[in-house]
């Protein structure tokens, strides 16, 4: 099945980012699910699903990517930045990165090994 890079972002990257951000907010900032839901502008039940890895758990980030996410979470928390805008910036940053590109290839077997569709 053909899968466009934008679909990978929508179906996998954004949920994975929300899940990682939620986990960091719990672990590093001791926030409740209610507080996280307000920051991410999602429901409390969605936060619960992210924390229990029932949602957004297919795409795995590298340690370097996790550090980038952690840095952004610090800014979201301390500077009260809009989480959705920061998630968008992370999506742009991760376009063409190895983990996202390799994940895309697992979802679309028709992509050539030297595919560069995601690279900006």
C-alpha positions as CSV (number, residue, x, y, z in Angstrom):
1,X,0.0,0.0,0.0
2,X,1.3,3.4,-0.9
3,X,1.8,5.7,2.1
4,X,2.7,9.3,1.7
5,X,5.2,11.0,4.0
6,X,2.4,13.3,5.2
7,X,0.4,10.3,6.3
8,X,3.3,8.9,8.3
9,X,3.5,12.3,10.1
10,X,-0.2,12.4,10.8
11,X,-0.7,8.7,11.7
12,X,2.6,7.9,13.5
13,X,4.9,10.9,14.1
14,X,2.5,13.3,15.7
15,X,1.0,10.6,18.0
16,X,4.6,9.4,18.9
17,X,5.6,13.0,19.7
18,X,2.5,13.6,21.9
19,X,3.2,10.3,23.7
20,X,6.9,11.2,24.3
21,X,6.0,14.7,25.4
22,X,3.4,13.4,27.8
23,X,5.8,10.9,29.4
24,X,8.5,13.6,29.8
25,X,6.0,16.0,31.4
26,X,5.1,13.3,33.9
27,X,8.6,12.1,34.6
28,X,10.5,15.4,34.5
29,X,7.9,17.9,35.6
30,X,5.5,15.7,37.7
31,X,2.4,16.9,35.9
32,X,-1.0,15.3,36.1
33,X,-2.9,14.0,33.1
34,X,-5.3,16.9,33.5
35,X,-2.4,19.4,33.2
36,X,-0.8,17.6,30.3
37,X,-4.2,17.5,28.5
38,X,-4.4,21.2,28.8
39,X,-0.9,21.8,27.5
40,X,-1.3,19.4,24.5
41,X,-4.9,20.5,23.9
42,X,-6.2,16.9,23.9
43,X,-8.5,14.9,26.1
44,X,-7.4,13.4,29.4
45,X,-8.3,10.0,28.0
46,X,-5.9,10.6,25.1
47,X,-3.1,11.4,27.5
48,X,-3.9,8.2,29.4
49,X,-3.7,6.2,26.2
50,X,-0.3,7.8,25.4
51,X,1.1,7.1,28.8
52,X,-0.1,3.5,28.7
53,X,1.4,3.2,25.2
54,X,-2.0,2.3,23.7
55,X,-1.5,5.1,21.2
56,X,1.6,6.6,19.5
57,X,3.9,3.7,20.4
58,X,4.9,2.3,16.9
59,X,7.5,4.9,16.0
60,X,10.7,4.8,18.1
61,X,13.0,7.8,18.4
62,X,16.8,7.8,18.6
63,X,18.4,9.1,21.8
64,X,19.4,12.3,19.9
65,X,15.8,12.8,18.8
66,X,14.6,12.2,22.4
67,X,17.0,14.9,23.6
68,X,15.5,17.3,21.0
69,X,12.1,16.5,22.2
70,X,13.1,16.9,25.9
71,X,14.6,20.3,25.1
72,X,11.4,21.4,23.4
73,X,9.3,20.1,26.3
74,X,11.4,22.3,28.6
75,X,10.6,25.3,26.5
76,X,6.9,24.4,26.4
77,X,6.8,24.1,30.2
78,X,9.0,27.0,31.2
79,X,8.2,29.5,28.5
80,X,4.5,28.5,28.1
81,X,5.0,27.9,24.4
82,X,2.1,26.5,22.3
83,X,2.7,22.8,22.3
84,X,1.1,22.3,18.9
85,X,3.4,24.8,17.2
86,X,6.4,23.1,18.8
87,X,5.1,19.7,17.7
88,X,4.9,21.0,14.2
89,X,8.5,22.3,14.4
90,X,9.6,18.9,15.5
91,X,7.7,17.3,12.6
92,X,9.6,19.6,10.2
93,X,12.9,18.9,12.0
94,X,12.4,15.1,11.8
95,X,11.5,15.0,8.1
96,X,14.0,12.9,6.3
97,X,15.7,11.7,9.5
98,X,16.8,8.0,9.6
99,X,14.2,6.8,12.1
100,X,11.2,8.3,10.3
101,X,12.5,7.4,6.9
102,X,13.1,3.8,7.9
103,X,9.7,3.6,9.6
104,X,8.1,5.0,6.4
105,X,9.8,2.1,4.4
106,X,8.2,-0.4,6.8
107,X,4.8,1.0,6.0
108,X,5.3,1.3,2.3
109,X,7.2,-1.6,0.8
110,X,7.1,-0.1,-2.6
111,X,9.6,2.6,-1.7
112,X,13.1,2.1,-3.2
113,X,16.0,1.6,-0.9
114,X,17.5,4.9,-2.0
115,X,14.2,6.8,-1.5
116,X,14.5,10.5,-0.7
117,X,10.8,11.5,-0.8
118,X,10.9,12.8,2.8
119,X,14.1,14.8,2.5
120,X,13.6,18.5,2.3
